[in-house]
């Protein structure tokens, strides 16, 4: 096959025969698939950065709660949400008998802030990563 050559004790690599077909240019479909993979990798890296940031915030909260174990009223349980609206808003709240589901009806627009956003404001030293889904704004349904 003329792939290697031996001259006494010396063996040399000659390479594959020239009959091997040269590499073809990638098709447009292959290029699109590659671009989609690159975009998915970028999204996953962003998600990983968000999760690492959330982990740092949770560790900070745990350290804060552990620093003063005798004052349980100052400890913050997880997870939680904060719903913010104007003081003039009328809020109707209904709970299921097991208190596992809540229905809130607002007369004015409101915003929901999740625990990660609140922790980010509590520990501003860990800012730097913009978290998806922060400060979701909703219009009241009447």
VEXKE-653854 format. One line per 10 residues: number of its first residue (from 0); their letters; for each residue z negated, y negated, x of N, C-alpha, C. Coordinates in steps of 0.1 Angstrom, whole numbers, m for minus. Atoms other than C-alpha are relative to their C-alpha. Layout:
N
NUM	a	Z,Y,X,Z,Y,X,Z,Y,X; ... .
END
This chain:
142
0	xxxxxxxxxx	0,12,8,0,0,0,0,m13,9; 0,11,m9,m2,m23,30,m11,m10,m3; 11,9,3,m36,m37,20,m8,m3,13; 8,2,m12,m54,m31,53,9,6,11; m7,m5,m12,m41,m25,88,m10,4,11; 9,m5,m10,m57,m4,115,7,0,13; m5,0,m14,m51,m10,152,m11,5,9; 10,m7,m8,m72,15,172,m13,m1,m8; 13,1,6,m108,5,163,m1,m13,m9; 0,13,7,m99,m29,147,7,2,m14 .
10	xxxxxxxxxx	m5,m1,14,m94,m30,109,2,m14,m5; m3,14,5,m77,m61,94,4,1,m14; m4,2,14,m73,m72,58,13,m7,0; m13,6,2,m37,m79,50,1,m7,m13; m1,5,13,m42,m87,14,7,9,m10; m7,m8,10,m28,m74,m18,15,m2,1; m14,1,m1,9,m67,m20,5,m12,m9; m6,12,7,32,m96,m32,5,4,m14; m4,m4,13,41,m76,m62,m9,m3,m12; 10,4,10,10,m87,m80,5,m13,m6 .
20	xxxxxxxxxx	m4,12,7,19,m113,m106,m9,m12,3; 9,11,m3,7,m148,m98,m7,m4,m13; 9,5,11,m20,m164,m120,8,m10,m8; m7,9,9,m6,m181,m151,m9,m12,m3; 7,12,5,m16,m215,m164,m7,4,m13; 8,m3,13,m43,m213,m191,7,m7,m12; m6,5,12,m30,m218,m226,m9,m11,m6; 7,10,6,m40,m246,m248,m12,5,m8; 10,m7,8,m61,m222,m269,m12,3,10; 10,m3,m10,m80,m211,m237,m7,m13,4 .
30	xxxxxxxxxx	6,13,m4,m86,m247,m227,m9,m5,m11; 9,4,11,m100,m255,m262,m12,8,0; 12,m9,0,m123,m225,m260,m9,m4,11; 8,4,m12,m135,m236,m226,m7,m13,m3; 7,13,4,m142,m272,m239,m11,2,m10; 10,m3,10,m161,m258,m269,m12,6,7; 11,m6,m7,m182,m237,m245,m8,m10,8; 6,11,m8,m189,m267,m223,m8,m9,m10; 7,8,9,m199,m287,m254,m13,7,m5; 11,m8,4,m222,m259,m266,m11,0,11 .
40	xxxxxxxxxx	10,0,m11,m239,m257,m232,m7,m14,1; 7,13,0,m245,m295,m233,m10,m2,m11; 9,0,12,m260,m292,m268,m13,8,3; 12,m9,m3,m283,m264,m256,m9,m6,11; 8,7,m11,m294,m284,m225,m8,m12,m7; 7,10,7,m303,m313,m248,m11,5,m8; 10,m7,8,m322,m290,m271,m12,5,9; 10,m4,m9,m340,m276,m241,m9,m11,5; 7,12,m4,m349,m311,m229,m10,m4,m11; 9,4,12,m363,m319,m264,m12,10,0 .
50	xxxxxxxxxx	11,m9,1,m384,m287,m264,m10,m1,12; 8,2,m11,m397,m293,m229,m9,m13,m2; 7,13,3,m407,m329,m240,m11,3,m11; 9,m4,10,m424,m315,m271,m12,8,6; 10,m8,m6,m443,m290,m250,m10,m9,8; 9,9,m7,m456,m318,m228,m9,m8,m9; 8,8,10,m467,m338,m258,m11,9,m6; 10,m9,6,m485,m307,m273,m11,2,11; 10,m2,m11,m502,m301,m239,m9,m12,1; 8,12,0,m514,m337,m239,m10,m1,m11 .
60	xxxxxxxxxx	9,0,12,m528,m334,m274,m11,11,2; 10,m11,m3,m546,m301,m264,m10,m6,10; 9,6,m10,m561,m319,m234,m9,m10,m6; 8,10,6,m572,m348,m255,m11,6,m9; 9,m6,9,m588,m325,m281,m11,8,8; 10,m7,m8,m605,m304,m254,m10,m9,8; 8,10,m8,m619,m335,m236,m13,m4,m8; 12,4,8,m643,m341,m265,m2,10,m11; 1,m11,10,m650,m308,m283,m11,m2,m10; 11,2,10,m682,m321,m300,4,m9,m11 .
70	xxxxxxxxxx	m4,9,10,m663,m347,m320,12,5,m7; m12,m6,7,m641,m326,m343,7,m9,m9; m7,9,9,m634,m355,m366,11,m8,7; m11,7,m8,m613,m371,m338,11,9,4; m10,m10,m4,m593,m339,m331,11,0,m11; m12,1,9,m558,m338,m346,5,14,m2; m5,m13,3,m548,m305,m363,16,0,0; m15,0,0,m511,m294,m359,4,11,m10; m9,11,0,m486,m295,m374,m3,m10,m11; 3,10,11,m486,m326,m396,12,m9,m1 .
80	xxxxxxxxxx	m10,11,2,m463,m353,m410,m7,m12,m5; 5,12,5,m469,m389,m418,11,m6,m9; m9,6,9,m452,m405,m448,m3,m14,m1; 2,15,0,m448,m443,m447,8,m6,m10; m7,8,10,m439,m466,m475,m8,m13,m2; 7,13,2,m448,m501,m487,m12,2,m9; 12,m1,7,m482,m507,m501,2,m1,m16; m2,2,14,m468,m516,m535,6,13,m7; m7,m12,5,m451,m482,m539,m10,8,m9; 8,m9,8,m463,m458,m566,4,14,4 .
90	xxxxxxxxxx	m3,m14,m5,m466,m422,m554,m7,10,m10; 5,m11,8,m470,m392,m577,0,12,8; 2,m12,m8,m483,m361,m560,m4,11,m8; 4,m13,7,m483,m326,m574,m1,11,10; 3,m11,m9,m497,m295,m557,1,13,m7; 0,m14,6,m491,m258,m563,m15,5,0; 14,m5,1,m523,m239,m572,m5,5,13; 4,m5,m13,m524,m223,m537,0,m11,10; m1,11,m9,m519,m257,m521,9,3,12; m10,m3,m11,m489,m244,m501,12,m8,m2 .
100	xxxxxxxxxx	m12,9,3,m463,m267,m518,m5,m13,m6; 4,14,5,m465,m304,m525,13,m6,m5; m12,7,5,m441,m325,m546,m5,m15,0; 3,14,m1,m442,m363,m538,12,m8,m6; m10,8,7,m423,m388,m560,m4,m15,3; 2,13,m5,m420,m423,m545,8,m10,m9; m7,10,8,m411,m455,m565,9,m9,10; m7,8,m10,m398,m472,m533,4,8,12; m4,m8,m12,m380,m461,m501,m12,3,9; 10,m4,m9,m401,m442,m476,6,6,12 .
110	xxxxxxxxxx	m4,m7,m12,m399,m427,m442,m10,11,4; 8,m11,m4,m412,m394,m428,0,1,15; 2,m1,m14,m425,m391,m393,m6,13,3; 6,m13,m3,m431,m357,m378,m10,m1,11; 11,0,m10,m459,m347,m354,5,m4,14; m6,3,m13,m436,m350,m324,1,m15,2; m2,14,m1,m428,m386,m331,m13,m8,1; 14,6,0,m465,m395,m337,m6,2,14; 6,m3,m13,m475,m378,m305,7,m8,11; m7,8,m9,m448,m396,m286,m6,m15,1 .
120	xxxxxxxxxx	6,13,1,m464,m429,m298,m14,0,6; 14,m1,m5,m499,m416,m289,0,1,15; m1,m2,m15,m488,m407,m253,13,m6,5; m13,7,m4,m462,m433,m243,4,3,14; m4,m3,m13,m463,m421,m207,10,11,1; m10,m11,0,m441,m391,m217,13,m4,m7; m13,4,6,m413,m412,m232,11,3,9; m12,m3,m8,m378,m407,m220,10,8,m6; m9,m9,7,m363,m381,m242,0,m4,m15; m1,4,14,m350,m392,m276,1,13,m8 .
130	xxxxxxxxxx	0,m13,8,m359,m365,m301,8,m1,m12; m8,0,13,m336,m356,m329,m8,1,m12; 7,m1,13,m347,m361,m364,m12,m9,m1; 12,9,0,m372,m389,m357,3,m10,m11; 0,11,10,m380,m414,m385,11,2,m10; m10,m3,10,m359,m398,m412,m3,m9,m12; 2,9,11,m354,m424,m439,7,6,m13; m5,m5,12,m350,m414,m475,m1,m10,m11; 0,9,11,m343,m433,m507,m8,8,m11; 8,m6,10,m367,m426,m536,10,4,m12 .
140	xx	m8,m5,11,m353,m406,m565,m8,m4,m13; 7,4,13,m361,m420,m600,7,7,m11 .
END
